[in-house]
Structure formats: C-alpha cells, structure tokens
Amino acid sequence: MMVELSDPIYTVRHVAALCHCSVRTARQLVRRCGFPPNLGLSGRQYLFDSQAVMLWWREQRGELRPAGAVTPRVKSALLPASYQVVTKPYARRPRRTSAA
C-alpha cells in the first residue's frame, strides 16, 4: 500500500515509509520518548502531525545540528573511557555424539 507523504496527518504507515523501515519497527519508533505526541483523533490508530514528524526526522538525521558540531560517541555510558573490556577467547563446543 502506497502512502502519500504530503498528507497533513501521518499514521504509522507514513512513519514507516518516511524512515524506510517496516511497520513493526515504526510502531516501536512512535512509542519512544521524543517522538511527537499522538493527536488522539482516533481510538485505535496512532495519528501524528506531519510537520512535527518531519521536524523529528530531520533532528534524527542530524540535518538541524549546527555546522561543525560533533556529537561525542561513547562506547558505553556505564564504563569509563579508560576501562578495557576483556573478552574470553573463542572455545569450540564439543561435538555431539549419537547414542547408538
């Protein structure tokens, strides 16, 4: 089913088409904190203002950040930067034998 992104009100299918993802993933996106609120016009269907969704999408893609602004990337919020993660070496599992 094709959706028109020029519609004034977006559904979850519109969000999926805009984000190039599945409808299931779009449902997870609309429940996240920071997504524009549901207009509440329908009891069973999520409906959103198209301008607010487009603004949210541009923020997610980084189009609204000032030029030259770099967002720092942290490996993990719980670990300090100097912490070394030690991984275990790979050990093969023993083969299963048939009980014959």
N, CA, C and O atoms as a GROMACS GRO file, in nm:
protein
  400
    1MET      N    1   0.084  -0.117   0.000
    1MET     CA    2   0.000   0.000   0.000
    1MET      C    3   0.089   0.124   0.000
    1MET      O    4   0.177   0.138   0.085
    2MET      N    5   0.066   0.212  -0.093
    2MET     CA    6   0.143   0.335  -0.104
    2MET      C    7   0.080   0.443  -0.016
    2MET      O    8  -0.042   0.454  -0.007
    3VAL      N    9   0.165   0.522   0.048
    3VAL     CA   10   0.118   0.634   0.129
    3VAL      C   11   0.175   0.763   0.071
    3VAL      O   12   0.285   0.764   0.017
    4GLU      N   13   0.100   0.868   0.084
    4GLU     CA   14   0.144   1.000   0.037
    4GLU      C   15   0.206   1.074   0.154
    4GLU      O   16   0.141   1.096   0.256
    5LEU      N   17   0.332   1.113   0.140
    5LEU     CA   18   0.398   1.187   0.247
    5LEU      C   19   0.358   1.334   0.249
    5LEU      O   20   0.405   1.411   0.332
    6SER      N   21   0.270   1.373   0.157
    6SER     CA   22   0.220   1.510   0.156
    6SER      C   23   0.092   1.524   0.237
    6SER      O   24   0.036   1.634   0.244
    7ASP      N   25   0.044   1.417   0.299
    7ASP     CA   26  -0.077   1.422   0.382
    7ASP      C   27  -0.052   1.508   0.505
    7ASP      O   28   0.060   1.511   0.556
    8PRO      N   29  -0.155   1.578   0.555
    8PRO     CA   30  -0.135   1.662   0.675
    8PRO      C   31  -0.126   1.582   0.804
    8PRO      O   32  -0.069   1.630   0.903
    9ILE      N   33  -0.180   1.462   0.805
    9ILE     CA   34  -0.178   1.377   0.924
    9ILE      C   35  -0.113   1.246   0.887
    9ILE      O   36  -0.148   1.185   0.786
   10TYR      N   37  -0.018   1.202   0.969
   10TYR     CA   38   0.055   1.078   0.942
   10TYR      C   39   0.004   0.965   1.031
   10TYR      O   40  -0.036   0.987   1.145
   11THR      N   41   0.007   0.846   0.977
   11THR     CA   42  -0.019   0.724   1.053
   11THR      C   43   0.114   0.651   1.071
   11THR      O   44   0.220   0.701   1.031
   12VAL      N   45   0.108   0.534   1.131
   12VAL     CA   46   0.230   0.454   1.149
   12VAL      C   47   0.285   0.412   1.013
   12VAL      O   48   0.406   0.401   0.996
   13ARG      N   49   0.198   0.387   0.917
   13ARG     CA   50   0.244   0.350   0.782
   13ARG      C   51   0.320   0.466   0.717
   13ARG      O   52   0.417   0.442   0.645
   14HIS      N   53   0.277   0.589   0.740
   14HIS     CA   54   0.350   0.705   0.689
   14HIS      C   55   0.490   0.712   0.751
   14HIS      O   56   0.588   0.738   0.682
   15VAL      N   57   0.497   0.689   0.883
   15VAL     CA   58   0.626   0.693   0.952
   15VAL      C   59   0.718   0.584   0.898
   15VAL      O   60   0.838   0.606   0.881
   16ALA      N   61   0.662   0.466   0.870
   16ALA     CA   62   0.742   0.357   0.815
   16ALA      C   63   0.796   0.393   0.677
   16ALA      O   64   0.910   0.363   0.645
   17ALA      N   65   0.713   0.458   0.595
   17ALA     CA   66   0.759   0.498   0.462
   17ALA      C   67   0.865   0.607   0.471
   17ALA      O   68   0.961   0.607   0.394
   18LEU      N   69   0.849   0.700   0.565
   18LEU     CA   70   0.945   0.809   0.582
   18LEU      C   71   1.080   0.757   0.631
   18LEU      O   72   1.184   0.801   0.583
   19CYS      N   73   1.078   0.663   0.725
   19CYS     CA   74   1.201   0.611   0.785
   19CYS      C   75   1.259   0.492   0.708
   19CYS      O   76   1.365   0.442   0.744
   20HIS      N   77   1.191   0.448   0.604
   20HIS     CA   78   1.235   0.332   0.526
   20HIS      C   79   1.253   0.210   0.615
   20HIS      O   80   1.358   0.145   0.612
   21CYS      N   81   1.151   0.180   0.694
   21CYS     CA   82   1.155   0.064   0.782
   21CYS      C   83   1.021  -0.008   0.776
   21CYS      O   84   0.929   0.037   0.707
   22SER      N   85   1.010  -0.118   0.847
   22SER     CA   86   0.885  -0.193   0.849
   22SER      C   87   0.785  -0.124   0.941
   22SER      O   88   0.821  -0.038   1.021
   23VAL      N   89   0.659  -0.163   0.928
   23VAL     CA   90   0.555  -0.106   1.012
   23VAL      C   91   0.578  -0.145   1.158
   23VAL      O   92   0.551  -0.067   1.249
   24ARG      N   93   0.628  -0.265   1.179
   24ARG     CA   94   0.657  -0.310   1.315
   24ARG      C   95   0.764  -0.222   1.381
   24ARG      O   96   0.751  -0.185   1.498
   25THR      N   97   0.870  -0.190   1.307
   25THR     CA   98   0.974  -0.103   1.360
   25THR      C   99   0.920   0.039   1.380
   25THR      O  100   0.958   0.106   1.477
   26ALA      N  101   0.834   0.084   1.291
   26ALA     CA  102   0.775   0.218   1.305
   26ALA      C  103   0.689   0.227   1.430
   26ALA      O  104   0.685   0.332   1.495
   27ARG      N  105   0.620   0.119   1.465
   27ARG     CA  106   0.541   0.119   1.589
   27ARG      C  107   0.632   0.135   1.711
   27ARG      O  108   0.595   0.200   1.808
   28GLN      N  109   0.751   0.074   1.705
   28GLN     CA  110   0.846   0.090   1.814
   28GLN      C  111   0.900   0.232   1.819
   28GLN      O  112   0.923   0.286   1.928
   29LEU      N  113   0.919   0.294   1.703
   29LEU     CA  114   0.969   0.432   1.699
   29LEU      C  115   0.869   0.530   1.759
   29LEU      O  116   0.908   0.621   1.834
   30VAL      N  117   0.740   0.513   1.729
   30VAL     CA  118   0.642   0.610   1.776
   30VAL      C  119   0.619   0.600   1.926
   30VAL      O  120   0.563   0.691   1.986
   31ARG      N  121   0.661   0.490   1.987
   31ARG     CA  122   0.646   0.476   2.132
   31ARG      C  123   0.766   0.530   2.208
   31ARG      O  124   0.762   0.538   2.331
   32ARG      N  125   0.872   0.567   2.137
   32ARG     CA  126   0.992   0.619   2.203
   32ARG      C  127   0.970   0.759   2.259
   32ARG      O  128   0.884   0.835   2.213
   33CYS      N  129   1.050   0.789   2.359
   33CYS     CA  130   1.049   0.923   2.416
   33CYS      C  131   1.110   1.019   2.314
   33CYS      O  132   1.212   0.988   2.254
   34GLY      N  133   1.048   1.133   2.295
   34GLY     CA  134   1.100   1.230   2.200
   34GLY      C  135   1.024   1.231   2.069
   34GLY      O  136   1.039   1.325   1.990
   35PHE      N  137   0.943   1.128   2.042
   35PHE     CA  138   0.863   1.128   1.920
   35PHE      C  139   0.744   1.220   1.942
   35PHE      O  140   0.694   1.229   2.054
   36PRO      N  141   0.697   1.289   1.838
   36PRO     CA  142   0.582   1.379   1.854
   36PRO      C  143   0.461   1.306   1.912
   36PRO      O  144   0.441   1.188   1.884
   37PRO      N  145   0.382   1.375   1.994
   37PRO     CA  146   0.270   1.308   2.061
   37PRO      C  147   0.158   1.269   1.964
   37PRO      O  148   0.141   1.328   1.857
   38ASN      N  149   0.083   1.168   2.005
   38ASN     CA  150  -0.032   1.122   1.930
   38ASN      C  151  -0.141   1.230   1.937
   38ASN      O  152  -0.166   1.286   2.044
   39LEU      N  153  -0.206   1.258   1.824
   39LEU     CA  154  -0.311   1.360   1.823
   39LEU      C  155  -0.437   1.312   1.894
   39LEU      O  156  -0.516   1.395   1.939
   40GLY      N  157  -0.456   1.182   1.904
   40GLY     CA  158  -0.571   1.129   1.977
   40GLY      C  159  -0.703   1.146   1.905
   40GLY      O  160  -0.807   1.150   1.970
   41LEU      N  161  -0.702   1.158   1.773
   41LEU     CA  162  -0.826   1.175   1.698
   41LEU      C  163  -0.899   1.043   1.678
   41LEU      O  164  -1.020   1.042   1.655
   42SER      N  165  -0.828   0.934   1.688
   42SER     CA  166  -0.887   0.802   1.668
   42SER      C  167  -0.850   0.716   1.788
   42SER      O  168  -0.740   0.729   1.842
   43GLY      N  169  -0.940   0.630   1.829
   43GLY     CA  170  -0.914   0.549   1.947
   43GLY      C  171  -0.814   0.438   1.925
   43GLY      O  172  -0.737   0.406   2.016
   44ARG      N  173  -0.813   0.379   1.806
   44ARG     CA  174  -0.729   0.262   1.782
   44ARG      C  175  -0.604   0.291   1.702
   44ARG      O  176  -0.512   0.210   1.701
   45GLN      N  177  -0.598   0.403   1.636
   45GLN     CA  178  -0.489   0.430   1.543
   45GLN      C  179  -0.408   0.550   1.591
   45GLN      O  180  -0.463   0.651   1.634
   46TYR      N  181  -0.275   0.537   1.582
   46TYR     CA  182  -0.188   0.650   1.612
   46TYR      C  183  -0.195   0.749   1.497
   46TYR      O  184  -0.179   0.711   1.381
   47LEU      N  185  -0.219   0.876   1.528
   47LEU     CA  186  -0.221   0.981   1.428
   47LEU      C  187  -0.129   1.094   1.474
   47LEU      O  188  -0.133   1.133   1.591
   48PHE      N  189  -0.047   1.145   1.382
   48PHE     CA  190   0.054   1.245   1.416
   48PHE      C  191   0.047   1.362   1.320
   48PHE      O  192   0.007   1.346   1.204
   49ASP      N  193   0.088   1.478   1.369
   49ASP     CA  194   0.100   1.596   1.283
   49ASP      C  195   0.220   1.576   1.191
   49ASP      O  196   0.330   1.545   1.238
   50SER      N  197   0.199   1.594   1.062
   50SER     CA  198   0.305   1.566   0.965
   50SER      C  199   0.425   1.659   0.982
   50SER      O  200   0.539   1.616   0.967
   51GLN      N  201   0.401   1.786   1.014
   51GLN     CA  202   0.511   1.880   1.031
   51GLN      C  203   0.598   1.843   1.152
   51GLN      O  204   0.720   1.855   1.147
   52ALA      N  205   0.534   1.799   1.260
   52ALA     CA  206   0.609   1.759   1.379
   52ALA      C  207   0.692   1.634   1.353
   52ALA      O  208   0.805   1.622   1.401
   53VAL      N  209   0.637   1.540   1.276
   53VAL     CA  210   0.710   1.418   1.244
   53VAL      C  211   0.828   1.450   1.153
   53VAL      O  212   0.937   1.395   1.171
   54MET      N  213   0.808   1.539   1.055
   54MET     CA  214   0.918   1.576   0.966
   54MET      C  215   1.029   1.648   1.043
   54MET      O  216   1.147   1.625   1.017
   55LEU      N  217   0.993   1.733   1.138
   55LEU     CA  218   1.092   1.800   1.221
   55LEU      C  219   1.169   1.698   1.305
   55LEU      O  220   1.291   1.707   1.316
   56TRP      N  221   1.099   1.602   1.364
   56TRP     CA  222   1.164   1.496   1.441
   56TRP      C  223   1.260   1.417   1.352
   56TRP      O  224   1.370   1.384   1.394
   57TRP      N  225   1.218   1.386   1.230
   57TRP     CA  226   1.300   1.307   1.139
   57TRP      C  227   1.428   1.382   1.102
   57TRP      O  228   1.535   1.323   1.095
   58ARG      N  229   1.416   1.513   1.077
   58ARG     CA  230   1.536   1.592   1.045
   58ARG      C  231   1.630   1.599   1.164
   58ARG      O  232   1.752   1.598   1.146
   59GLU      N  233   1.577   1.606   1.285
   59GLU     CA  234   1.662   1.606   1.404
   59GLU      C  235   1.736   1.473   1.418
   59GLU      O  236   1.853   1.470   1.454
   60GLN      N  237   1.667   1.364   1.389
   60GLN     CA  238   1.730   1.231   1.400
   60GLN      C  239   1.840   1.213   1.297
   60GLN      O  240   1.942   1.149   1.326
   61ARG      N  241   1.822   1.267   1.181
   61ARG     CA  242   1.921   1.254   1.074
   61ARG      C  243   2.037   1.352   1.090
   61ARG      O  244   2.138   1.339   1.022
   62GLY      N  245   2.023   1.448   1.179
   62GLY     CA  246   2.131   1.542   1.204
   62GLY      C  247   2.129   1.663   1.113
   62GLY      O  248   2.228   1.737   1.108
   63GLU      N  249   2.020   1.686   1.040
   63GLU     CA  250   2.015   1.800   0.949
   63GLU      C  251   1.998   1.932   1.022
   63GLU      O  252   2.029   2.038   0.966
   64LEU      N  253   1.951   1.930   1.146
   64LEU     CA  254   1.928   2.054   1.219
   64LEU      C  255   2.040   2.089   1.314
   64LEU      O  256   2.031   2.190   1.385
   65ARG      N  257   2.146   2.010   1.319
   65ARG     CA  258   2.260   2.043   1.404
   65ARG      C  259   2.341   2.154   1.340
   65ARG      O  260   2.349   2.161   1.217
   66PRO      N  261   2.401   2.241   1.421
   66PRO     CA  262   2.485   2.346   1.363
   66PRO      C  263   2.603   2.286   1.287
   66PRO      O  264   2.652   2.178   1.321
   67ALA      N  265   2.648   2.355   1.186
   67ALA     CA  266   2.759   2.306   1.104
   67ALA      C  267   2.884   2.294   1.189
   67ALA      O  268   2.917   2.385   1.265
   68GLY      N  269   2.954   2.184   1.178
   68GLY     CA  270   3.076   2.161   1.253
   68GLY      C  271   3.055   2.103   1.391
   68GLY      O  272   3.151   2.068   1.459
   69ALA      N  273   2.930   2.092   1.434
   69ALA     CA  274   2.904   2.035   1.566
   69ALA      C  275   2.920   1.885   1.559
   69ALA      O  276   2.862   1.819   1.473
   70VAL      N  277   2.998   1.831   1.650
   70VAL     CA  278   3.025   1.689   1.652
   70VAL      C  279   2.964   1.632   1.779
   70VAL      O  280   2.987   1.684   1.888
   71THR      N  281   2.888   1.527   1.764
   71THR     CA  282   2.833   1.462   1.882
   71THR      C  283   2.930   1.355   1.928
   71THR      O  284   2.971   1.271   1.848
   72PRO      N  285   2.969   1.358   2.055
   72PRO     CA  286   3.065   1.259   2.103
   72PRO      C  287   3.000   1.121   2.109
   72PRO      O  288   2.884   1.106   2.147
   73ARG      N  289   3.076   1.020   2.069
   73ARG     CA  290   3.028   0.883   2.075
   73ARG      C  291   3.098   0.811   2.188
   73ARG      O  292   3.221   0.811   2.195
   74VAL      N  293   3.023   0.751   2.275
   74VAL     CA  294   3.076   0.681   2.390
   74VAL      C  295   3.048   0.532   2.370
   74VAL      O  296   2.938   0.494   2.329
   75LYS      N  297   3.147   0.448   2.400
   75LYS     CA  298   3.126   0.305   2.386
   75LYS      C  299   3.012   0.257   2.475
   75LYS      O  300   2.923   0.187   2.429
   76SER      N  301   3.016   0.294   2.598
   76SER     CA  302   2.914   0.256   2.692
   76SER      C  303   2.901   0.367   2.795
   76SER      O  304   3.001   0.422   2.841
   77ALA      N  305   2.778   0.398   2.830
   77ALA     CA  306   2.756   0.504   2.928
   77ALA      C  307   2.797   0.458   3.068
   77ALA      O  308   2.822   0.542   3.154
   78LEU      N  309   2.804   0.329   3.092
   78LEU     CA  310   2.834   0.278   3.225
   78LEU      C  311   2.983   0.262   3.249
   78LEU      O  312   3.027   0.261   3.364
   79LEU      N  313   3.063   0.250   3.144
   79LEU     CA  314   3.206   0.226   3.160
   79LEU      C  315   3.285   0.354   3.135
   79LEU      O  316   3.256   0.428   3.041
   80PRO      N  317   3.385   0.381   3.219
   80PRO     CA  318   3.472   0.495   3.191
   80PRO      C  319   3.553   0.472   3.064
   80PRO      O  320   3.569   0.358   3.021
   81ALA      N  321   3.604   0.578   3.006
   81ALA     CA  322   3.675   0.570   2.878
   81ALA      C  323   3.804   0.488   2.890
   81ALA      O  324   3.846   0.426   2.793
   82SER      N  325   3.868   0.487   3.009
   82SER     CA  326   3.994   0.415   3.025
   82SER      C  327   3.974   0.267   3.057
   82SER      O  328   4.073   0.194   3.066
   83TYR      N  329   3.854   0.222   3.073
   83TYR     CA  330   3.826   0.085   3.109
   83TYR      C  331   3.846  -0.006   2.989
   83TYR      O  332   3.791   0.019   2.882
   84GLN      N  333   3.923  -0.112   3.007
   84GLN     CA  334   3.948  -0.208   2.900
   84GLN      C  335   3.854  -0.326   2.915
   84GLN      O  336   3.844  -0.385   3.022
   85VAL      N  337   3.785  -0.359   2.808
   85VAL     CA  338   3.695  -0.473   2.810
   85VAL      C  339   3.775  -0.596   2.770
   85VAL      O  340   3.836  -0.600   2.663
   86VAL      N  341   3.773  -0.698   2.855
   86VAL     CA  342   3.846  -0.821   2.828
   86VAL      C  343   3.744  -0.924   2.784
   86VAL      O  344   3.646  -0.951   2.853
   87THR      N  345   3.770  -0.982   2.669
   87THR     CA  346   3.680  -1.085   2.619
   87THR      C  347   3.746  -1.221   2.631
   87THR      O  348   3.868  -1.233   2.631
   88LYS      N  349   3.664  -1.322   2.642
   88LYS     CA  350   3.716  -1.458   2.651
   88LYS      C  351   3.753  -1.506   2.512
   88LYS      O  352   3.688  -1.469   2.414
   89PRO      N  353   3.856  -1.588   2.502
   89PRO     CA  354   3.889  -1.644   2.371
   89PRO      C  355   3.781  -1.743   2.329
   89PRO      O  356   3.713  -1.802   2.413
   90TYR      N  357   3.766  -1.759   2.202
   90TYR     CA  358   3.665  -1.848   2.148
   90TYR      C  359   3.705  -1.993   2.175
   90TYR      O  360   3.817  -2.034   2.143
   91ALA      N  361   3.615  -2.069   2.232
   91ALA     CA  362   3.638  -2.211   2.256
   91ALA      C  363   3.528  -2.289   2.184
   91ALA      O  364   3.410  -2.265   2.206
   92ARG      N  365   3.568  -2.381   2.100
   92ARG     CA  366   3.470  -2.459   2.026
   92ARG      C  367   3.394  -2.552   2.120
   92ARG      O  368   3.450  -2.604   2.217
   93ARG      N  369   3.269  -2.571   2.090
   93ARG     CA  370   3.188  -2.664   2.167
   93ARG      C  371   3.222  -2.806   2.124
   93ARG      O  372   3.252  -2.829   2.007
   94PRO      N  373   3.216  -2.902   2.215
   94PRO     CA  374   3.243  -3.039   2.176
   94PRO      C  375   3.132  -3.092   2.084
   94PRO      O  376   3.016  -3.054   2.097
   95ARG      N  377   3.169  -3.180   1.995
   95ARG     CA  378   3.072  -3.236   1.901
   95ARG      C  379   2.977  -3.329   1.975
   95ARG      O  380   3.014  -3.396   2.072
   96ARG      N  381   2.856  -3.330   1.927
   96ARG     CA  382   2.758  -3.423   1.983
   96ARG      C  383   2.783  -3.560   1.923
   96ARG      O  384   2.816  -3.573   1.805
   97THR      N  385   2.766  -3.658   2.004
   97THR     CA  386   2.780  -3.794   1.953
   97THR      C  387   2.644  -3.861   1.956
   97THR      O  388   2.561  -3.832   2.042
   98SER      N  389   2.621  -3.948   1.864
   98SER     CA  390   2.493  -4.018   1.859
   98SER      C  391   2.497  -4.135   1.957
   98SER      O  392   2.598  -4.202   1.972
   99ALA      N  393   2.387  -4.156   2.022
   99ALA     CA  394   2.379  -4.266   2.118
   99ALA      C  395   2.323  -4.388   2.045
   99ALA      O  396   2.202  -4.414   2.048
  100ALA      N  397   2.410  -4.461   1.980
  100ALA     CA  398   2.364  -4.576   1.903
  100ALA      C  399   2.412  -4.705   1.961
  100ALA      O  400   2.382  -4.812   1.907
   0.00000   0.00000   0.00000
